[in-house]
């Protein structure tokens, strides 16, 4: 992927369904960068939207631009609530959605 800046990355969906990016946050910058995406998806153009889901992507800067090295995708909207609860239990997050 020939993208000079991490902020210019375009999120791709691997299958034939649709993807809508609801938000993004660059969590770390440098030769190894991490980006959090909030997305919703649907199986095809006529199906209802599902989500939101959290996608965490790790990129490496290479000569051609940015290379996707690893990713984690939540698969159920309830996982976001569980993550927020865990952060709260650990004292890292106060508040709610």
JOVENWO-V473505 format. One record per run of one state. SS is the DSSP state (hx for helix, st for strand, lp for the rest). FROM is the first residue (numbers start at 1). TO is the last residue. If there is no record, write none. Layout:
# JOVENWO-V473505
<<SS/FROM/TO> <SS/FROM/TO>>
This chain:
# JOVENWO-V473505
<<lp/1/5> <hx/6/8> <lp/9/17> <st/18/28> <lp/29/31> <st/32/42> <lp/43/49> <st/50/62> <lp/63/64> <st/65/73> <lp/74/77> <hx/78/89> <lp/90/97>>
